[in-house]
């Protein structure tokens, strides 16, 4: 290619540009095709499963600071949600039932990604949510690998390690199976 540039006095011939552009597009397209062909490939790149859960310290609806580390020794279901998210509103009452069902061995912690705390509080009240809910931030979502869609739930073991991640709704059975598995180990 350098020789071709010298022969054309610094101009790159159209044929060389076409080949280079084609190779670039092919490489980029192949990368996208590979990503599309592997379900969850993007999630795997950012997955925190097996790692320590990033710290959370945020205010609940009453202005009290809630810290994730306060629940060490319990299995934690950390659920990112929003008041406008249909699948979130479907699964949250189930999470509230589990909070009661598993007693002190499970702690559900909701992280509202709403911009308006009033809307989040109203939705949580309407759904009968009695577990702690804090207001999330973009930085908090990023610390969990990027919360790009809702709901996103993490199951965290009693030692504070993320054991499972569930993107999107309709994972209630899988989440409960993971919680049950972790509780059986204790």
C-alpha positions as CSV (number, residue, x, y, z in Angstrom):
1,X,0.0,0.0,0.0
2,X,2.9,2.4,0.8
3,X,4.3,1.7,-2.7
4,X,1.0,2.5,-4.2
5,X,0.8,5.7,-2.3
6,X,4.3,6.7,-3.6
7,X,3.3,6.0,-7.2
8,X,0.3,8.3,-6.9
9,X,2.1,11.2,-5.2
10,X,0.4,10.7,-1.8
11,X,-3.1,9.9,-3.1
12,X,-4.4,6.5,-2.2
13,X,-5.9,4.8,-5.3
14,X,-9.7,4.2,-5.2
15,X,-9.1,0.4,-5.5
16,X,-6.9,0.4,-2.4
17,X,-9.5,2.5,-0.5
18,X,-12.3,0.2,-1.6
19,X,-10.4,-2.9,-0.4
20,X,-9.5,-1.3,2.9
21,X,-13.0,-0.1,3.5
22,X,-14.5,-3.5,2.6
23,X,-12.1,-5.2,5.0
24,X,-13.1,-2.8,7.7
25,X,-16.8,-3.3,7.1
26,X,-16.4,-7.0,6.9
27,X,-14.5,-7.1,10.2
28,X,-17.0,-4.9,11.9
29,X,-20.0,-6.8,10.5
30,X,-18.4,-10.1,11.5
31,X,-18.0,-8.8,15.1
32,X,-21.7,-7.8,15.2
33,X,-22.8,-11.0,13.7
34,X,-20.9,-13.0,16.3
35,X,-22.4,-10.8,19.1
36,X,-25.9,-11.3,17.7
37,X,-25.4,-15.0,17.3
38,X,-24.5,-15.6,20.9
39,X,-27.5,-14.7,23.1
40,X,-26.3,-12.8,26.2
41,X,-22.8,-12.2,24.8
42,X,-23.0,-8.6,25.9
43,X,-24.2,-9.5,29.3
44,X,-21.3,-12.0,29.7
45,X,-18.8,-9.4,28.9
46,X,-20.0,-7.3,31.8
47,X,-21.1,-10.1,34.1
48,X,-20.3,-9.8,37.7
49,X,-21.3,-13.4,38.6
50,X,-18.8,-14.8,41.0
51,X,-17.5,-11.4,42.1
52,X,-18.1,-9.4,45.2
53,X,-21.2,-7.3,44.9
54,X,-20.4,-3.6,44.4
55,X,-21.2,-1.4,47.5
56,X,-24.5,0.3,47.6
57,X,-25.3,3.1,50.0
58,X,-28.5,5.1,49.0
59,X,-31.5,6.7,50.6
60,X,-34.8,4.9,50.9
61,X,-38.2,6.7,50.6
62,X,-37.9,7.9,54.2
63,X,-34.5,9.4,53.7
64,X,-32.7,6.7,55.6
65,X,-29.4,5.5,54.1
66,X,-29.6,1.8,53.3
67,X,-26.3,-0.1,52.8
68,X,-26.0,-3.4,51.0
69,X,-23.4,-4.6,53.4
70,X,-25.9,-4.4,56.2
71,X,-27.4,-7.6,54.8
72,X,-24.2,-9.7,54.9
73,X,-25.1,-13.1,56.3
74,X,-28.4,-13.2,54.3
75,X,-29.1,-14.1,50.8
76,X,-30.0,-10.9,49.0
77,X,-32.2,-10.4,45.9
78,X,-31.1,-7.0,44.5
79,X,-33.7,-5.8,42.0
80,X,-33.3,-2.8,39.6
81,X,-36.7,-1.6,38.5
82,X,-38.8,1.5,37.6
83,X,-42.4,2.5,38.0
84,X,-43.0,2.6,34.3
85,X,-41.6,-0.9,33.7
86,X,-44.4,-3.4,33.1
87,X,-42.4,-6.6,33.8
88,X,-41.0,-5.0,37.0
89,X,-44.5,-4.5,38.3
90,X,-45.4,-8.1,37.5
91,X,-42.5,-9.7,39.5
92,X,-42.2,-7.3,42.5
93,X,-45.3,-8.6,44.4
94,X,-43.7,-12.1,44.2
95,X,-40.5,-10.7,45.6
96,X,-42.5,-9.1,48.5
97,X,-44.0,-12.6,49.2
98,X,-40.6,-14.2,49.3
99,X,-39.4,-11.5,51.7
100,X,-42.1,-12.8,54.1
101,X,-41.8,-16.5,53.2
102,X,-38.1,-16.8,53.8
103,X,-38.1,-14.8,56.9
104,X,-34.8,-13.4,58.1
105,X,-32.8,-15.6,55.7
106,X,-33.5,-13.5,52.5
107,X,-33.4,-9.8,52.1
108,X,-35.0,-8.2,49.0
109,X,-33.6,-4.8,48.1
110,X,-35.2,-2.7,45.4
111,X,-33.3,-0.1,43.4
112,X,-35.7,2.3,41.6
113,X,-34.2,3.8,38.5
114,X,-37.0,6.3,38.3
115,X,-36.0,10.0,38.0
116,X,-38.9,10.9,40.3
117,X,-38.9,9.4,43.8
118,X,-42.6,10.2,44.1
119,X,-43.5,8.0,41.2
120,X,-41.4,5.2,42.6
121,X,-42.9,5.5,46.0
122,X,-46.4,5.5,44.6
123,X,-45.7,2.4,42.5
124,X,-44.2,0.6,45.4
125,X,-47.1,1.4,47.6
126,X,-49.7,0.4,45.0
127,X,-47.8,-3.0,44.6
128,X,-47.7,-3.6,48.4
129,X,-43.9,-3.6,48.5
130,X,-42.7,-3.7,52.0
131,X,-39.0,-4.4,51.5
132,X,-36.5,-1.6,51.3
133,X,-36.4,0.4,48.1
134,X,-33.6,3.0,47.4
135,X,-33.3,5.5,44.6
136,X,-30.7,4.4,42.1
137,X,-28.3,6.4,40.0
138,X,-26.6,5.9,36.7
139,X,-23.3,5.4,38.5
140,X,-24.9,2.7,40.7
141,X,-26.2,0.9,37.5
142,X,-22.8,1.2,35.9
143,X,-21.2,-0.4,39.0
144,X,-23.4,-3.4,38.3
145,X,-22.2,-3.8,34.8
146,X,-24.5,-1.3,33.2
147,X,-28.2,-1.6,33.8
148,X,-29.4,-1.0,30.2
149,X,-32.9,-2.4,30.5
150,X,-35.3,-3.2,33.3
151,X,-35.8,-5.3,35.3
152,X,-32.3,-6.5,36.2
153,X,-32.0,-8.7,39.3
154,X,-28.9,-10.1,41.1
155,X,-28.9,-12.9,43.6
156,X,-26.1,-12.3,46.2
157,X,-25.0,-15.0,48.6
158,X,-24.5,-14.5,52.4
159,X,-20.8,-13.8,51.8
160,X,-21.6,-10.9,49.5
161,X,-20.8,-12.6,46.1
162,X,-23.1,-12.3,43.1
163,X,-24.3,-15.8,42.2
164,X,-26.7,-15.0,39.4
165,X,-27.9,-12.2,37.2
166,X,-31.2,-12.0,35.4
167,X,-31.9,-9.4,32.7
168,X,-35.5,-8.8,31.8
169,X,-38.7,-10.1,33.3
170,X,-40.1,-13.6,33.4
171,X,-37.3,-15.2,35.4
172,X,-39.2,-15.6,38.7
173,X,-38.9,-19.4,38.7
174,X,-35.1,-19.3,38.0
175,X,-34.6,-16.6,40.6
176,X,-36.5,-18.6,43.2
177,X,-34.5,-21.8,42.4
178,X,-31.2,-19.9,42.9
179,X,-32.4,-18.4,46.2
180,X,-33.6,-21.8,47.4
181,X,-30.2,-23.4,46.4
182,X,-28.3,-20.7,48.3
183,X,-30.5,-21.0,51.4
184,X,-30.1,-24.7,51.5
185,X,-26.3,-24.3,51.7
186,X,-26.7,-22.3,55.0
